[in-house]
Amino acid sequence: MVVCSAALAAFEALPPRTAARTVHVHNMWDRHVPYADALAWQRQLFAERVAGVSGREPAAGGSPSDALLVLQHPPVLTLGTASTLDNVRCDPLPFELIRTERGGEVTYHGPGQLVLYPVLDLRAYRQDVDWYMRALEEVAIRALGDVGLTAERLPGLTGVWVGGAKACAIGVKLSRWVSMHGLALNVAPDLTHYEHIVPCGIADRPVTSVARELQTAGADSDVADSQALMAEMHRLLLRHFADVFEVELEDVGATSVDGRSAAGLDMPA
């Protein structure tokens, strides 16, 4: 199931859990992971979980069946399953272009953008596509609120917006109620890179970032340090992910599914 859901309703919280459920966090928030590598990693996690849930009940509390990848990418453009090159504005392309199985149109990923890829068995949460999309939006809305930014949903559009500009893009895929892909929050990316595309196919809405909105709001000088801002937004996203999905997060560090270290990956400049 490829999801291209549009925002129609507010988020509805889950009922309190009777037992803790653990999500393993593969944490590379300060690394630039090539998109193709992260996609292969997601696909492996996803395939294992789809195979594991067939005909079975959701995994018991404490099971490592759920995972969350947190990372950045080098500059890359990605296309959803049904998207075309109509929303790509330049030829030749300035960055690598990869077609992937998420819903939605063309988007950009790059340094300064925090990406969360949850691989979850949604039967243990709520079997509702719209709820899942609203839950991902809620994570970003709460994190942005914690740094003083008023974020919102817009009717008919998926994602999170600040002052009418898109700050967070969301696109997912579901199969047997297992999720992959997720959300990308613009913290302090090079926004000029979006000029090469019509982001998410929405021509009449600009793209923004946490850094830009804080500067516009006249925030204190300490937010000018983009790496410090990335660290803070990373902390807030994880905190609110745990709250929204009613889970405990277990940080398994910068390791991939086969246990290899990510030490060789590029660090942000």
C-alpha positions as CSV (number, residue, x, y, z in Angstrom):
1,M,0.0,0.0,0.0
2,V,1.5,3.3,-1.1
3,V,0.1,6.2,0.9
4,C,-0.6,9.6,-0.5
5,S,-3.0,10.7,2.3
6,A,-4.1,14.3,2.6
7,A,-4.5,16.0,6.0
8,L,-8.2,15.9,6.9
9,A,-8.3,15.7,10.7
10,A,-6.4,16.4,13.9
11,F,-4.4,13.8,15.7
12,E,-6.2,11.4,18.0
13,A,-4.0,10.1,20.9
14,L,-3.6,6.4,21.5
15,P,-5.1,5.0,24.7
16,P,-2.4,4.4,27.4
17,R,-0.5,1.1,27.0
18,T,-0.9,-1.7,29.5
19,A,2.7,-2.9,28.7
20,A,5.7,-1.1,27.4
21,R,6.6,-1.4,23.7
22,T,10.2,-0.8,22.7
23,V,11.4,0.8,19.4
24,H,15.1,0.3,18.6
25,V,16.6,3.6,17.4
26,H,19.4,3.3,14.8
27,N,20.7,6.7,15.5
28,M,22.8,8.4,12.8
29,W,21.3,11.9,13.2
30,D,24.8,13.5,12.8
31,R,25.8,11.4,9.8
32,H,25.2,11.8,6.1
33,V,23.9,8.4,5.0
34,P,23.6,7.9,1.2
35,Y,20.0,7.5,0.3
36,A,20.5,4.2,-1.5
37,D,22.2,2.7,1.5
38,A,19.4,3.9,3.9
39,L,16.8,2.6,1.4
40,A,18.4,-0.8,1.3
41,W,18.6,-0.8,5.1
42,Q,14.9,0.1,5.4
43,R,13.9,-2.5,2.9
44,Q,15.7,-5.2,4.9
45,L,14.0,-4.2,8.1
46,F,10.7,-3.9,6.4
47,A,10.9,-7.2,4.6
48,E,11.8,-9.0,7.8
49,R,8.9,-7.5,9.7
50,V,6.4,-8.1,6.9
51,A,7.4,-11.8,6.8
52,G,7.3,-12.0,10.5
53,V,3.8,-10.6,11.0
54,S,2.1,-12.7,8.4
55,G,-0.8,-14.5,10.1
56,R,0.5,-13.6,13.6
57,E,-0.5,-11.3,16.4
58,P,1.5,-8.1,17.0
59,A,4.8,-8.7,18.7
60,A,4.8,-8.7,22.5
61,G,5.9,-5.7,24.5
62,G,9.7,-5.4,24.6
63,S,10.1,-7.1,21.2
64,P,12.7,-5.6,18.9
65,S,10.2,-5.9,16.0
66,D,9.9,-2.1,15.7
67,A,12.7,0.2,14.5
68,L,13.4,3.8,13.9
69,L,16.2,5.1,11.6
70,V,17.3,8.7,12.3
71,L,19.8,10.3,9.9
72,Q,20.6,12.9,7.3
73,H,21.3,12.4,3.6
74,P,23.8,13.9,1.1
75,P,21.9,16.0,-1.5
76,V,19.5,13.8,-3.4
77,L,16.1,14.0,-5.2
78,T,13.5,11.3,-4.8
79,L,10.4,10.4,-6.7
80,G,7.3,8.7,-5.3
81,T,5.8,5.7,-7.1
82,A,3.3,7.7,-9.2
83,S,5.3,10.9,-9.7
84,T,6.9,12.0,-13.0
85,L,9.7,14.4,-14.0
86,D,7.1,17.1,-14.5
87,N,8.0,18.7,-11.2
88,V,11.8,18.7,-11.8
89,R,12.8,22.1,-13.0
90,C,16.3,21.5,-14.4
91,D,18.2,19.4,-16.9
92,P,20.8,18.1,-16.3
93,L,19.9,17.2,-12.7
94,P,22.1,18.8,-10.0
95,F,21.8,15.7,-7.7
96,E,21.2,12.0,-7.9
97,L,17.6,11.1,-8.6
98,I,16.1,8.0,-7.1
99,R,12.7,6.5,-7.5
100,T,11.3,4.9,-4.4
101,E,8.2,3.2,-3.2
102,R,6.8,5.9,-0.9
103,G,3.7,8.0,-1.8
104,G,3.9,11.6,-2.9
105,E,5.7,13.6,-5.5
106,V,9.4,14.7,-5.9
107,T,11.2,15.9,-2.9
108,Y,14.7,16.9,-1.8
109,H,16.8,15.5,1.0
110,G,20.2,16.9,2.1
111,P,22.4,17.9,5.0
112,G,20.6,20.0,7.6
113,Q,17.4,18.0,7.3
114,L,16.6,15.4,9.9
115,V,14.9,12.2,8.5
116,L,13.0,9.7,10.6
117,Y,12.2,6.3,9.0
118,P,9.9,4.3,11.4
119,V,9.5,0.6,10.6
120,L,6.5,-0.2,12.8
121,D,3.9,-3.0,13.1
122,L,0.9,-0.7,13.2
123,R,-1.4,-3.4,14.5
124,A,0.2,-2.7,17.8
125,Y,-0.8,1.0,17.5
126,R,-3.8,1.7,15.3
127,Q,-4.7,0.2,11.9
128,D,-5.6,3.4,10.3
129,V,-3.6,5.1,7.5
130,D,-4.9,8.6,8.2
131,W,-4.1,8.2,11.9
132,Y,-0.5,7.2,11.2
133,M,0.0,10.2,8.9
134,R,-1.4,12.5,11.5
135,A,0.7,10.9,14.2
136,L,3.9,11.6,12.2
137,E,2.7,15.2,11.7
138,E,2.1,15.5,15.4
139,V,5.7,14.5,16.2
140,A,7.0,17.4,14.1
141,I,4.3,19.9,15.3
142,R,5.2,19.3,18.9
143,A,8.9,19.5,18.3
144,L,8.5,22.8,16.5
145,G,6.3,24.1,19.2
146,D,9.0,23.4,21.8
147,V,11.3,25.9,20.0
148,G,8.6,28.5,19.9
149,L,7.3,27.9,16.3
150,T,3.6,27.6,15.7
151,A,3.2,24.7,13.3
152,E,0.0,23.4,11.7
153,R,-1.7,21.1,9.2
154,L,-3.3,22.5,6.1
155,P,-6.6,21.1,4.8
156,G,-6.0,18.7,1.9
157,L,-2.2,18.7,2.2
158,T,0.1,16.3,4.0
159,G,3.0,17.6,6.0
160,V,3.7,20.3,8.6
161,W,3.6,24.1,7.9
162,V,4.9,27.2,9.6
163,G,3.4,30.5,8.4
164,G,2.1,28.8,5.3
165,A,5.5,27.4,4.3
166,K,6.3,23.7,4.4
167,A,8.8,22.7,7.1
168,C,8.2,18.9,7.2
169,A,7.5,16.5,4.4
170,I,5.9,13.1,4.9
171,G,5.6,10.1,2.7
172,V,5.2,6.4,3.7
173,K,4.6,2.9,2.4
174,L,2.5,0.3,4.3
175,S,2.3,-3.5,3.7
176,R,0.5,-5.8,6.1
177,W,0.4,-2.8,8.4
178,V,4.2,-2.5,8.5
179,S,5.5,0.9,7.7
180,M,8.5,2.3,6.0
181,H,9.7,5.8,4.8
182,G,8.5,8.6,7.1
183,L,9.2,12.3,7.8
184,A,11.9,14.8,6.8
185,L,12.1,18.0,8.9
186,N,14.0,20.9,7.5
187,V,16.2,22.1,10.4
188,A,19.0,24.0,8.7
189,P,19.3,22.8,5.1
190,D,20.4,24.8,2.0
191,L,16.9,25.9,0.9
192,T,18.2,27.0,-2.5
193,H,18.4,23.3,-3.4
194,Y,14.6,23.2,-3.5
195,E,14.7,25.6,-6.4
196,H,15.5,22.6,-8.7
197,I,12.0,21.1,-8.1
198,V,8.4,21.8,-7.3
199,P,8.5,20.3,-3.8
200,C,5.9,17.6,-3.4
201,G,4.2,19.0,-6.5
202,I,2.9,22.1,-4.7
203,A,3.8,25.1,-6.8
204,D,2.1,27.8,-4.7
205,R,3.6,27.0,-1.3
206,P,7.2,27.9,-0.3
207,V,9.5,25.7,1.7
208,T,11.1,26.8,5.0
209,S,13.3,25.6,7.8
210,V,13.5,25.8,11.6
211,A,16.6,28.0,11.3
212,R,14.9,30.4,8.9
213,E,11.8,30.7,11.0
214,L,13.7,31.2,14.2
215,Q,15.8,33.9,12.6
216,T,12.7,35.6,11.2
217,A,11.2,35.5,14.7
218,G,14.3,37.2,16.1
219,A,15.3,34.2,18.3
220,D,18.4,34.3,20.5
221,S,21.8,34.0,18.9
222,D,22.4,30.5,20.2
223,V,20.1,29.0,17.6
224,A,22.4,30.4,14.9
225,D,24.7,27.4,15.5
226,S,23.2,25.0,13.0
227,Q,24.8,21.9,14.5
228,A,23.5,22.8,18.0
229,L,20.0,23.4,16.5
230,M,20.2,20.0,14.8
231,A,21.1,18.4,18.1
232,E,18.2,20.0,19.8
233,M,15.7,19.2,17.1
234,H,16.9,15.6,17.1
235,R,16.3,15.4,20.9
236,L,12.8,16.9,20.6
237,L,11.8,14.7,17.7
238,L,12.7,11.5,19.5
239,R,11.0,12.7,22.7
240,H,7.8,13.4,20.9
241,F,8.0,10.3,18.8
242,A,8.1,8.3,22.1
243,D,5.1,10.3,23.4
244,V,2.9,10.2,20.3
245,F,3.4,6.5,19.7
246,E,3.4,5.5,23.4
247,V,6.7,3.6,23.3
248,E,10.1,3.4,24.9
249,L,13.1,4.2,22.7
250,E,16.2,2.1,23.0
251,D,19.2,3.7,21.3
252,V,21.2,1.0,19.5
253,G,23.6,3.6,18.1
254,A,25.0,4.2,14.7
255,T,24.8,0.6,13.5
256,S,23.1,-1.0,10.6
257,V,20.9,-4.1,10.7
258,D,23.9,-6.4,10.0
259,G,25.7,-4.9,12.9
260,R,28.3,-3.0,10.9
261,S,29.5,0.3,12.4
262,A,28.6,3.6,10.6
263,A,31.9,5.2,11.6
264,G,33.0,5.4,8.0
265,L,30.0,7.6,6.9
266,D,30.5,11.3,6.3
267,M,30.1,13.7,9.2
268,P,28.5,17.1,8.6
269,A,30.8,19.8,7.7
